[in-house]
């Protein structure tokens, strides 16, 4: 039987792939990659940059392609079979990585080149690659004695499986819960579009009435608009207790095991904690710097958050006699207060944000800034009918990238929004290999009577993920491991977060915010209201974001071996940021996929860190004009195209002319007056 994943392919051959192809393709690709690694390790020639460092970076290309297809599907279009394969192949891939970093002959060659680095005539990108390669060995056990290497292998294999199980449990919990309503009065307050979507969802399950789930497009409108407080409470507690029910989908033991194994691994490698290990390769450098950064922002934001909370509490008491505001009241009364203060609500805005128009808008913004053009193509193989595919060209008409866009929730797709790639950019043998980039989101789908109309929050999410996408599409580096988003984790959010700023600007909104029925441009008074409300409850929002960063650092910045109770540990970590009363039924850690499944362990602070960068960067655009070609070209040349080829602060300074200032963020967030 022919295996399409083992045939040479450029675009992923989704329609030809069957589940049974994955494991043999991964096993075969591991064997091939091992042979390439062995050839480098056993090369009789003296080690040099090209035959060792560069050769290593290009090795395993087929394995990278096959695993990117597999793991992207495991996130965006999974099923039980794929999840089972993921559990089987993850330890194999973990062992393969260990085989590389713990290969003594290979490390010897890398070390020889590294020790000669001052006498080699290397350019900046080559120096970065040499440093990165050497650290990949030294930071992952190459200098350890044999018994400790063995333990490291065991830990990595176990962590690979635990992280997968954690994510599978969260997805299963999300899919399992449904609130079936048959009395229309239970939907009082919900906009017509949300009611129609709930009825449509019920129909797909062959139920009468309406169905509300934990998927964002269903969950958020209900929490924001439903007048029935008890049902909001039920939904909120279900959302907040994923993985926290003491059953077969419970994640408490997984959380404790992951935290403790990460700590043990860091200690084995000579680091005080997992955070010390991770942050050595970040702009922030140390846990102390991260904690100081979070605490400095908290000191500035806490008074504003308390004032926001009091205003919301007083408002809820005034209109509904609510004595104690609870978590399930937050979105509901915030939306009402926002309507009162700014005469603005999402339902007024949504008709101006038809999905197709917003996609067209983000393309136009990219065209005006970077000279890009996007052509929708229908002859490209895709993994689901919802996926749209585009070819991306630069100002000269040269092909830059393939772009996949997958925007709606479905049972086989994990929640949230992310950017990923099916193929990296790099240069080899005189050829500039171009990337295949993907954005995956979970936006409000269309209904029988309306197209997909986005909330303003969904609009900013689309721009955010597209910013990551541009980082991948505009990549222009020699080596694959330095390409695109392969940068320090606290720098990777700069391109995504800076692009969100255009959503608030009149010049940008005029490009795409047209009423889906009449074609009328969004009224400028609405644009002004969007801008005026941009800092609404910013104190509360900032403290909420900081609380997640502090929870992450609590799990990873200290010795977790004494922790026995996930919930009480989490409550202590949240103590300094808590505004709402504690809910004993809920626990965030058990579904905090960013840090227990994704790559944000010891890195959640990055969102706020990058916000400082993005506020400072956008201040530069504002100063010169938001579509200023000179500033945009500098951003493309020094940030978007350079990937990880230089120290991020050096790249930032080349773009901006100076280091970023925290004041830019405080000013934009309206927190300077509270500071």
C-alpha positions as CSV (number, residue, x, y, z in Angstrom):
1,X,0.0,0.0,0.0
2,X,1.4,3.4,-1.0
3,X,1.8,5.8,1.8
4,X,1.2,9.4,0.6
5,X,3.2,10.8,3.5
6,X,6.2,8.9,2.4
7,X,6.0,10.1,-1.2
8,X,7.7,13.4,-1.9
9,X,5.0,16.2,-1.4
10,X,5.0,19.9,-1.4
11,X,1.4,20.7,-0.3
12,X,0.1,18.3,2.4
13,X,-1.9,15.6,0.6
14,X,-4.8,15.6,3.0
15,X,-7.4,13.8,0.9
16,X,-5.1,10.9,0.3
17,X,-4.1,10.4,3.9
18,X,-5.8,7.7,6.0
19,X,-5.3,7.3,9.8
20,X,-3.3,4.1,9.3
21,X,-0.7,6.0,7.2
22,X,0.5,8.2,10.1
23,X,2.3,5.8,12.4
24,X,4.3,3.9,9.7
25,X,5.1,7.3,8.1
26,X,6.4,8.7,11.4
27,X,8.4,5.5,12.2
28,X,9.9,5.4,8.7
29,X,10.8,9.2,8.9
30,X,12.4,8.7,12.3
31,X,14.6,6.0,10.8
32,X,15.5,8.2,7.9
33,X,16.3,11.1,10.2
34,X,18.4,8.8,12.5
35,X,20.5,7.8,9.5
36,X,21.1,11.4,8.5
37,X,22.1,12.2,12.1
38,X,24.4,9.2,12.3
39,X,26.1,10.2,9.0
40,X,26.8,13.6,10.5
41,X,28.1,12.1,13.8
42,X,30.3,9.6,12.0
43,X,31.6,11.9,9.3
44,X,35.4,11.3,8.9
45,X,36.1,14.9,8.0
46,X,37.0,17.3,10.7
47,X,33.9,19.0,12.1
48,X,33.1,22.5,10.7
49,X,30.1,24.8,10.5
50,X,28.7,23.4,7.2
51,X,29.2,19.6,7.8
52,X,28.0,19.6,11.4
53,X,25.9,22.7,12.5
54,X,24.2,23.5,9.1
55,X,23.9,19.8,8.3
56,X,22.1,19.2,11.6
57,X,19.6,22.0,10.9
58,X,18.6,20.6,7.5
59,X,18.5,16.9,8.8
60,X,15.1,15.4,9.5
61,X,13.2,17.4,7.0
62,X,10.8,14.6,6.0
63,X,10.1,13.9,9.7
64,X,9.3,17.6,10.2
65,X,6.8,17.6,7.3
66,X,5.1,14.4,8.4
67,X,4.8,15.4,12.1
68,X,3.6,18.9,11.3
69,X,0.7,17.4,9.3
70,X,-0.1,14.9,12.0
71,X,0.0,17.2,15.0
72,X,-1.8,20.0,13.3
73,X,-4.6,17.6,12.5
74,X,-4.6,16.4,16.1
75,X,-5.4,20.0,17.1
76,X,-7.7,21.0,14.3
77,X,-9.5,17.8,13.1
78,X,-8.9,15.0,15.6
79,X,-10.7,11.8,16.4
80,X,-10.1,8.9,18.8
81,X,-7.9,7.1,16.3
82,X,-5.6,10.1,15.8
83,X,-5.5,10.7,19.6
84,X,-4.5,7.1,20.1
85,X,-1.7,7.4,17.5
86,X,-0.5,10.6,19.1
87,X,-0.1,8.7,22.4
88,X,1.9,6.0,20.6
89,X,4.2,8.2,18.6
90,X,4.9,11.0,21.1
91,X,7.2,8.9,23.2
92,X,9.0,7.7,20.0
93,X,9.6,11.4,18.9
94,X,10.7,12.3,22.4
95,X,13.2,9.4,22.4
96,X,14.4,10.5,19.0
97,X,15.1,14.0,20.2
98,X,16.9,12.5,23.2
99,X,18.9,10.3,20.8
100,X,20.2,13.5,19.1
101,X,20.9,15.6,22.2
102,X,22.4,12.6,24.1
103,X,24.6,11.4,21.2
104,X,28.1,11.8,22.5
105,X,29.9,11.6,19.1
106,X,27.5,14.3,17.7
107,X,27.9,16.5,20.7
108,X,31.7,16.2,20.5
109,X,31.6,17.5,16.9
110,X,29.2,20.4,17.8
111,X,31.4,21.3,20.8
112,X,34.5,21.3,18.6
113,X,32.9,23.8,16.3
114,X,31.6,25.9,19.2
115,X,35.0,26.1,20.8
116,X,36.4,27.5,17.5
117,X,33.6,30.0,17.0
118,X,35.8,33.1,17.5
119,X,38.2,32.0,14.8
120,X,35.5,31.1,12.3
121,X,34.3,33.7,9.8
122,X,30.6,33.4,10.6
123,X,27.9,35.9,9.9
124,X,25.3,36.9,12.5
125,X,22.8,34.2,11.5
126,X,25.4,31.5,11.6
127,X,26.6,32.6,15.0
128,X,23.0,32.4,16.3
129,X,22.6,28.9,14.9
130,X,25.9,27.7,16.4
131,X,24.9,29.1,19.8
132,X,21.4,27.6,19.5
133,X,22.7,24.2,18.5
134,X,25.3,24.0,21.2
135,X,22.8,25.1,23.9
136,X,20.3,22.5,22.5
137,X,22.8,19.9,23.6
138,X,24.2,21.4,26.8
139,X,20.7,22.4,28.0
140,X,19.3,19.0,27.3
141,X,21.7,16.7,29.1
142,X,24.7,16.2,26.8
143,X,27.0,16.8,29.7
144,X,25.2,14.5,32.1
145,X,26.5,11.1,33.3
146,X,24.8,8.0,31.7
147,X,22.4,7.3,34.6
148,X,21.1,10.8,34.5
149,X,20.8,10.8,30.8
150,X,18.6,7.6,31.2
151,X,16.4,9.4,33.7
152,X,16.1,12.4,31.4
153,X,14.8,10.1,28.6
154,X,12.2,8.6,31.0
155,X,11.0,12.0,32.1
156,X,10.7,13.4,28.5
157,X,8.8,10.3,27.3
158,X,6.4,10.6,30.3
159,X,5.9,14.3,29.8
160,X,5.1,13.9,26.1
161,X,2.2,11.5,27.0
162,X,1.0,13.5,30.0
163,X,0.6,16.7,28.0
164,X,-1.4,14.9,25.3
165,X,-3.7,13.3,27.9
166,X,-4.2,16.7,29.5
167,X,-5.3,18.2,26.2
168,X,-7.5,15.2,25.3
169,X,-9.3,15.5,28.7
170,X,-10.0,19.2,28.2
171,X,-11.3,18.6,24.7
172,X,-13.5,15.7,25.9
173,X,-14.9,17.8,28.8
174,X,-15.7,20.7,26.3
175,X,-17.5,18.3,24.0
176,X,-19.3,16.4,26.8
177,X,-21.1,19.3,28.3
178,X,-24.3,20.6,26.8
179,X,-27.1,22.7,28.3
180,X,-30.3,21.7,26.5
181,X,-33.1,24.3,26.9
182,X,-36.7,23.8,25.8
183,X,-38.3,26.9,27.4
184,X,-37.8,30.0,25.3
185,X,-38.0,32.2,28.4
186,X,-34.6,30.7,29.5
187,X,-33.1,32.6,26.5
188,X,-34.4,36.0,27.5
189,X,-31.8,38.7,26.7
190,X,-30.0,36.6,24.0
191,X,-29.7,38.4,20.6
192,X,-31.6,36.7,17.7
193,X,-28.4,35.5,16.1
194,X,-27.3,33.7,19.2
195,X,-30.8,32.1,19.6
196,X,-30.8,31.0,16.0
197,X,-27.3,29.5,16.4
198,X,-28.4,27.6,19.6
199,X,-31.5,26.3,17.7
200,X,-29.3,25.2,14.8
201,X,-26.9,23.4,17.2
202,X,-29.8,21.6,18.8
203,X,-31.0,20.4,15.4
204,X,-27.6,19.0,14.5
205,X,-28.0,16.8,17.7
206,X,-31.6,15.9,16.7
207,X,-33.0,17.8,19.7
208,X,-35.9,20.3,20.0
209,X,-35.3,23.7,21.5
210,X,-31.9,25.2,22.0
211,X,-28.4,23.9,22.8
212,X,-25.7,25.9,24.6
213,X,-22.1,24.4,24.8
214,X,-18.7,25.4,26.1
215,X,-17.4,26.4,22.7
216,X,-16.7,30.1,22.7
217,X,-19.2,31.1,20.0
218,X,-22.0,29.5,22.1
219,X,-20.6,30.1,25.6
220,X,-19.7,33.8,25.4
221,X,-23.0,35.2,24.0
222,X,-24.9,33.3,26.7
223,X,-22.7,34.7,29.5
224,X,-22.9,38.2,28.1
225,X,-26.6,38.5,27.4
226,X,-28.7,35.7,29.1
227,X,-30.8,37.2,31.9
228,X,-31.3,33.9,33.7
229,X,-28.6,34.2,36.4
230,X,-28.9,30.5,37.5
231,X,-28.3,29.3,34.0
232,X,-25.3,31.6,33.7
233,X,-24.0,30.2,36.9
234,X,-24.5,26.6,35.7
235,X,-22.6,27.4,32.4
236,X,-19.9,29.3,34.2
237,X,-19.2,26.5,36.7
238,X,-19.1,23.9,33.9
239,X,-16.6,26.0,31.9
240,X,-14.5,26.7,35.0
241,X,-14.4,23.1,36.2
242,X,-13.1,21.3,33.1
243,X,-10.8,18.5,34.2
244,X,-11.9,19.0,37.9
245,X,-14.6,16.4,38.5
246,X,-12.6,13.6,40.1
247,X,-13.6,11.2,37.2
248,X,-11.7,9.6,34.3
249,X,-11.3,13.0,32.6
250,X,-9.9,14.7,35.8
251,X,-6.6,16.5,35.2
252,X,-5.4,17.1,38.8
253,X,-3.0,14.3,38.9
254,X,-1.7,15.2,35.4
255,X,-1.1,18.8,36.6
256,X,0.9,17.6,39.6
257,X,2.9,15.1,37.6
258,X,3.7,17.5,34.8
259,X,4.8,20.2,37.3
260,X,6.9,17.8,39.4
261,X,8.5,16.1,36.3
262,X,9.4,19.5,34.9
263,X,11.1,20.4,38.2
264,X,13.0,17.2,38.4
265,X,14.2,17.6,34.8
266,X,15.4,21.2,35.5
267,X,17.2,20.0,38.6
268,X,18.9,17.1,36.7
269,X,20.2,19.7,34.2
270,X,21.5,22.0,37.0
271,X,18.7,24.6,37.2
272,X,16.9,25.7,40.3
273,X,13.5,25.3,38.7
274,X,11.7,24.8,35.4
275,X,11.3,28.6,35.1
276,X,15.1,29.1,35.5
277,X,15.6,26.6,32.7
278,X,13.1,28.1,30.4
279,X,13.9,31.8,31.0
280,X,17.6,31.4,30.2
281,X,16.4,31.4,26.6
282,X,14.0,34.3,26.8
283,X,14.3,38.1,26.7
284,X,13.3,38.2,30.4
285,X,16.2,36.0,31.4
286,X,15.3,35.1,35.0
287,X,12.2,34.3,37.1
288,X,13.1,37.3,39.3
289,X,12.8,39.6,36.3
290,X,9.5,38.1,35.3
291,X,8.1,38.3,38.8
292,X,9.3,41.9,39.2
293,X,7.7,42.8,35.8
294,X,4.4,41.2,36.8
295,X,4.4,42.8,40.2
296,X,5.3,46.2,38.8
297,X,2.3,46.0,36.4
298,X,0.1,44.7,39.2
299,X,1.0,47.6,41.4
300,X,-0.1,50.0,38.6
301,X,-3.2,48.0,37.6
302,X,-4.6,46.9,40.9
303,X,-6.1,50.3,42.0
304,X,-7.7,50.6,38.6
305,X,-9.0,47.1,38.8
306,X,-10.6,47.7,42.2
307,X,-12.2,50.9,40.9
308,X,-13.5,49.0,37.9
309,X,-14.9,46.3,40.1
310,X,-16.6,48.7,42.5
311,X,-18.2,50.5,39.5
312,X,-19.5,47.2,38.2
313,X,-20.7,46.1,41.6
314,X,-22.5,49.4,42.2
315,X,-24.1,49.2,38.8
316,X,-25.3,45.6,39.3
317,X,-26.8,46.6,42.7
318,X,-28.4,49.7,41.2
319,X,-30.2,48.0,38.3
320,X,-30.9,44.5,39.7
321,X,-30.3,44.7,43.5
322,X,-27.3,42.2,43.3
323,X,-25.5,42.4,46.6
324,X,-22.5,40.3,45.7
325,X,-21.1,40.2,42.2
326,X,-20.1,36.6,41.1
327,X,-17.9,35.4,38.2
328,X,-21.0,34.5,36.2
329,X,-22.2,38.1,36.5
330,X,-19.1,39.6,35.1
331,X,-19.7,39.5,31.3
332,X,-23.4,40.2,31.7
333,X,-23.1,43.4,33.7
334,X,-19.9,44.5,32.0
335,X,-21.8,44.4,28.7
336,X,-24.8,46.4,30.1
337,X,-22.4,48.9,31.7
338,X,-20.5,49.3,28.5
339,X,-23.8,49.9,26.6
340,X,-24.7,52.6,29.2
341,X,-21.4,54.3,29.2
342,X,-20.6,54.2,25.6
343,X,-23.9,53.3,24.0
344,X,-22.1,50.4,22.3
345,X,-22.7,46.7,22.2
346,X,-21.4,43.8,20.1
347,X,-24.7,43.3,18.4
348,X,-24.6,46.8,17.0
349,X,-21.1,46.2,15.7
350,X,-21.5,42.6,14.3
351,X,-23.3,43.5,11.1
352,X,-20.2,45.5,10.1
353,X,-17.9,42.5,10.6
354,X,-18.9,39.8,8.2
355,X,-16.1,37.2,8.3
356,X,-15.3,37.4,4.6
357,X,-15.0,41.2,4.9
358,X,-12.7,41.0,7.9
359,X,-10.5,38.5,6.1
360,X,-10.4,40.9,3.1
361,X,-9.7,43.7,5.5
362,X,-6.7,42.1,7.1
363,X,-5.4,41.3,3.6
364,X,-5.7,44.9,2.6
365,X,-3.9,46.0,5.8
366,X,-1.1,43.6,4.9
367,X,-1.1,45.0,1.3
368,X,-0.9,48.6,2.4
369,X,1.8,47.9,5.0
370,X,4.0,45.2,3.3
371,X,2.9,45.2,-0.4
372,X,1.3,41.7,-0.1
373,X,-1.5,40.3,-2.3
374,X,-3.7,37.3,-1.6
375,X,-5.4,35.1,-4.1
376,X,-8.0,32.5,-3.0
377,X,-7.4,29.1,-4.7
378,X,-9.7,26.2,-4.6
379,X,-7.5,23.5,-6.1
380,X,-5.4,22.9,-3.0
381,X,-6.0,19.8,-0.9
382,X,-7.4,20.6,2.6
383,X,-8.4,18.6,5.7
384,X,-11.9,20.0,6.1
385,X,-14.4,21.8,3.8
386,X,-14.4,24.8,6.2
387,X,-10.8,25.6,5.4
388,X,-10.1,28.4,2.9
389,X,-6.8,28.4,1.0
390,X,-4.8,31.4,-0.4
391,X,-1.6,32.0,-2.3
392,X,0.4,35.0,-1.1
393,X,2.5,37.2,-3.3
394,X,4.9,40.0,-2.6
395,X,5.0,43.5,-4.3
396,X,7.0,42.1,-7.2
397,X,4.4,39.3,-7.8
398,X,6.7,36.6,-6.5
399,X,5.2,33.7,-4.6
400,X,5.7,34.1,-0.8
401,X,3.5,31.5,1.0
402,X,0.5,29.3,1.0
403,X,-2.1,30.3,3.6
404,X,-4.7,28.0,5.2
405,X,-7.5,29.6,7.1
406,X,-9.8,27.5,9.3
407,X,-12.3,29.6,11.3
408,X,-15.2,27.7,12.8
409,X,-15.6,25.3,15.8
410,X,-16.4,21.6,15.4
411,X,-16.2,18.6,17.6
412,X,-12.7,17.5,16.4
413,X,-11.1,20.9,17.0
414,X,-9.6,22.1,20.2
415,X,-10.8,25.5,21.5
416,X,-9.0,28.8,21.1
417,X,-7.1,30.3,18.2
418,X,-3.6,29.6,17.0
419,X,-1.2,30.0,14.1
420,X,0.9,27.0,12.9
421,X,2.7,25.9,9.8
422,X,2.8,22.8,7.5
423,X,6.1,23.8,6.0
424,X,8.9,26.2,7.2
425,X,10.8,28.7,5.1
426,X,14.6,28.2,4.6
427,X,17.3,28.5,1.9
428,X,19.2,25.6,0.5
429,X,21.1,24.8,-2.7
430,X,20.4,28.3,-4.0
431,X,16.6,27.9,-3.5
432,X,14.4,29.9,-1.2
433,X,11.8,27.3,0.1
434,X,8.6,29.2,0.9
435,X,6.4,28.4,3.9
436,X,2.8,27.0,4.2
437,X,1.2,28.8,7.1
438,X,-2.2,28.2,8.8
439,X,-4.5,30.2,11.1
440,X,-7.0,28.2,13.1
441,X,-9.8,29.9,15.1
442,X,-13.2,29.2,16.6
443,X,-15.5,32.0,15.4
444,X,-19.3,32.4,15.3
445,X,-20.5,30.3,12.4
446,X,-23.1,31.4,9.9
447,X,-26.8,30.4,10.5
448,X,-29.7,29.8,8.1
449,X,-30.5,33.5,8.0
450,X,-27.1,35.2,8.6
451,X,-23.5,34.8,7.4
452,X,-20.7,34.5,10.0
453,X,-20.8,37.9,11.7
454,X,-17.9,38.4,14.2
455,X,-17.9,40.1,17.5
456,X,-15.3,42.9,17.9
457,X,-13.3,40.6,20.1
458,X,-13.3,38.0,17.3
459,X,-12.1,40.6,14.9
460,X,-9.1,41.4,17.1
461,X,-8.4,37.7,17.4
462,X,-8.4,37.3,13.6
463,X,-5.9,40.2,13.3
464,X,-3.8,38.7,16.2
465,X,-3.4,35.3,14.6
466,X,-2.8,36.8,11.2
467,X,0.1,38.8,12.7
468,X,1.6,35.5,13.7
469,X,0.8,34.3,10.2
470,X,2.8,37.3,8.7
471,X,5.8,36.4,10.8
472,X,5.7,33.0,9.1
473,X,4.9,34.2,5.6
474,X,7.5,36.9,5.4
475,X,10.3,34.7,6.9
476,X,13.5,35.1,5.0
477,X,16.3,33.1,6.7
478,X,18.8,30.5,5.7
479,X,18.2,27.9,8.4
480,X,14.8,26.3,9.1
481,X,15.2,26.3,12.9
482,X,15.7,30.2,12.9
483,X,12.8,30.8,10.5
484,X,9.5,32.7,11.1
485,X,8.1,32.3,14.6
486,X,11.2,30.4,15.8
487,X,12.1,33.2,18.1
488,X,12.2,33.8,21.9
489,X,8.8,33.1,23.3
490,X,8.4,36.6,24.8
491,X,9.1,38.1,21.4
492,X,6.8,35.9,19.4
493,X,3.7,37.8,20.4
494,X,5.0,41.2,19.1
495,X,3.9,40.7,15.5
496,X,0.5,39.3,16.5
497,X,-0.3,41.9,19.2
498,X,0.9,44.9,17.3
499,X,-1.5,44.0,14.4
500,X,-4.5,44.2,16.7
501,X,-4.0,47.9,17.0
502,X,-5.2,48.5,13.4
503,X,-8.7,47.2,14.4
504,X,-9.2,50.4,16.4
505,X,-8.1,52.8,13.7
506,X,-10.5,54.7,11.4
507,X,-8.2,54.4,8.4
508,X,-8.1,50.6,8.7
509,X,-11.7,50.1,9.6
510,X,-12.7,52.0,6.4
511,X,-11.1,49.3,4.4
512,X,-13.4,46.5,5.5
513,X,-16.1,47.4,8.1
514,X,-19.1,47.6,5.8
515,X,-22.7,46.5,6.7
516,X,-23.2,42.9,5.4
517,X,-26.7,43.8,4.0
518,X,-26.5,47.5,2.9
519,X,-22.7,47.8,2.2
520,X,-22.8,51.0,4.4
521,X,-19.5,51.9,5.9
522,X,-19.3,51.6,9.7
523,X,-20.5,55.0,11.0
524,X,-17.6,57.1,12.4
525,X,-19.4,57.6,15.7
526,X,-19.3,53.8,16.2
527,X,-15.5,53.9,15.4
528,X,-15.1,56.6,18.0
529,X,-17.1,54.6,20.5
530,X,-14.8,51.5,19.8
531,X,-11.8,53.8,20.5
532,X,-13.4,55.3,23.6
533,X,-14.3,51.9,25.0
534,X,-10.9,50.4,24.2
535,X,-9.7,51.0,27.8
536,X,-13.1,50.0,29.4
537,X,-12.3,47.8,32.5
538,X,-8.7,47.7,31.4
539,X,-7.7,47.5,35.1
540,X,-9.7,44.3,35.6
541,X,-8.5,42.9,32.2
542,X,-4.9,43.6,33.1
543,X,-5.1,42.0,36.6
544,X,-6.9,39.0,35.1
545,X,-4.0,38.5,32.6
546,X,-1.4,39.0,35.3
547,X,-3.1,36.4,37.5
548,X,-2.6,33.8,34.8
549,X,1.1,34.8,34.5
550,X,1.5,34.6,38.3
551,X,-0.2,31.2,38.4
552,X,2.2,29.9,35.7
553,X,5.2,31.2,37.6
554,X,3.8,29.7,40.9
555,X,3.7,26.2,39.2
556,X,7.1,26.5,37.5
557,X,9.2,29.0,39.5
558,X,9.5,27.0,42.7
559,X,9.9,23.5,44.0
560,X,6.4,21.9,43.5
561,X,7.2,18.6,45.2
562,X,5.3,19.5,48.3
563,X,2.0,20.4,46.5
564,X,-0.7,17.8,47.1
565,X,-3.8,19.9,46.4
566,X,-4.1,21.6,43.0
567,X,-7.0,23.9,44.0
568,X,-5.6,25.2,47.3
569,X,-2.3,25.9,45.6
570,X,-4.0,27.7,42.8
571,X,-6.1,29.8,45.3
572,X,-2.9,31.0,47.0
573,X,-1.3,31.9,43.7
574,X,-4.4,34.0,42.8
575,X,-4.8,35.6,46.2
576,X,-3.1,39.0,45.2
577,X,-5.2,39.3,42.1
578,X,-8.6,38.1,43.3
579,X,-11.6,40.4,42.8
580,X,-14.6,37.9,42.7
581,X,-15.5,35.5,45.5
582,X,-13.8,32.1,45.3
583,X,-15.8,29.3,43.6
584,X,-14.8,26.0,45.2
585,X,-16.3,24.0,42.2
586,X,-13.9,25.5,39.7
587,X,-10.2,25.2,39.0
588,X,-8.3,26.9,36.2
589,X,-5.1,24.8,36.3
590,X,-6.9,21.6,35.2
591,X,-7.8,23.2,31.9
592,X,-4.9,25.7,31.5
593,X,-3.8,24.2,28.2
594,X,-1.4,27.0,27.4
595,X,1.0,25.9,30.2
596,X,0.1,22.2,30.6
597,X,-0.3,21.2,27.0
598,X,1.1,24.1,24.8
599,X,4.4,25.8,25.0
600,X,3.7,28.6,27.5
601,X,5.0,26.9,30.7
602,X,7.0,29.7,32.4
603,X,6.0,31.9,29.5
604,X,2.5,33.1,30.0
605,X,3.9,36.5,31.1
606,X,5.0,36.8,27.4
607,X,1.6,38.3,26.5
608,X,2.1,41.2,28.8
609,X,5.8,41.5,28.0
610,X,5.0,41.6,24.3
611,X,2.3,44.2,25.0
612,X,5.0,46.5,26.2
613,X,6.8,45.9,22.9
614,X,3.6,46.3,20.8
615,X,2.4,49.5,22.5
616,X,5.9,51.0,22.0
617,X,6.0,49.8,18.4
618,X,2.6,51.0,17.5
619,X,3.3,54.4,19.1
620,X,6.0,54.7,16.4
621,X,3.4,53.9,13.7
622,X,1.0,56.4,15.1
623,X,3.8,59.1,15.2
624,X,4.5,58.5,11.4
625,X,1.1,57.4,10.2
626,X,-0.4,53.9,10.6
627,X,0.3,53.0,7.0
628,X,3.7,54.7,6.8
629,X,5.8,52.7,4.3
630,X,9.1,53.6,6.0
631,X,8.1,52.3,9.4
632,X,6.3,49.2,7.9
633,X,9.4,48.3,5.9
634,X,11.6,48.6,9.0
635,X,9.2,46.3,10.9
636,X,9.2,43.8,8.0
637,X,13.0,43.9,7.6
638,X,14.0,43.8,11.3
639,X,11.2,41.9,12.9
640,X,9.0,39.9,10.5
641,X,11.6,38.5,8.1
642,X,14.4,37.9,10.5
643,X,13.0,35.2,12.7
644,X,15.5,34.1,15.3
645,X,18.6,35.1,13.4
646,X,19.6,37.8,16.0
647,X,18.9,38.7,19.6
648,X,15.3,40.0,19.7
649,X,16.2,43.2,21.7
650,X,18.9,44.0,19.0
651,X,16.3,43.5,16.3
652,X,13.8,45.6,18.1
653,X,16.3,48.5,18.6
654,X,17.1,48.4,14.9
655,X,13.4,48.8,14.1
656,X,12.6,51.4,16.8
657,X,15.9,53.0,17.5
658,X,15.7,52.4,21.3
659,X,14.5,49.9,23.8
660,X,10.8,49.7,24.5
661,X,9.3,51.8,27.3
662,X,6.6,50.4,29.7
663,X,5.0,53.8,29.8
664,X,3.7,53.3,26.2
665,X,1.6,50.3,27.5
666,X,0.4,52.1,30.6
667,X,-0.6,55.1,28.6
668,X,-2.5,53.1,26.0
669,X,-4.3,51.1,28.8
670,X,-5.3,54.3,30.5
671,X,-3.4,53.1,33.6
672,X,-0.9,56.0,34.0
673,X,-3.5,58.1,35.9
674,X,-3.8,55.1,38.4
675,X,-0.1,54.6,38.7
